[in-house]
Amino acid sequence: MEADITQIIIQLLMGLAYAIPTLFFIVISIYYLLKMGSQIDGILILIGNVIIFLCIVIGRILFIQFAFYQQWEGNMYSYITTAISIVSVIGSILFAIGIFLLMKKVIKTKSLTL
């Protein structure tokens, strides 16, 4: 099957639409780090989101390679996507820890002002 360029572009745009919230969080975390300095919560949020974003991009590229160019067998694609999913979970955990630390800091600050 010959790859149709419009289908490839549609798949890339769908992947980009899925990645927009992650890009938004990357921008927010960079802004937070610039305003507050290098703090562990901001760094964890940024690293987690960058990992998630890279997993989204790599996963979309691999899907295009598998679906349109049929470069690999199904088993190989399954192993690769499983590995990407594991890395994405690690990024999500880093993001969640960063958000938790940020919320803890905000709650502590709010309780001191009351």
Sequence and secondary structure as in RCSB ss.txt:
>XXXX:A:sequence
MEADITQIIIQLLMGLAYAIPTLFFIVISIYYLLKMGSQIDGILILIGNVIIFLCIVIGRILFIQFAFYQQWEGN
MYSYITTAISIVSVIGSILFAIGIFLLMKKVIKTKSLTL
>XXXX:A:secstr
    HHHHHHHHHHHHHHHHHHHHHHHHHHHHHHHH S HHHHHHHHHHHHHHHHHHHHHHHHHIIIII  S HH
HHHHHHHHHHHHHHHHHHHHHHHHHHHHHHHHHHHHHH 
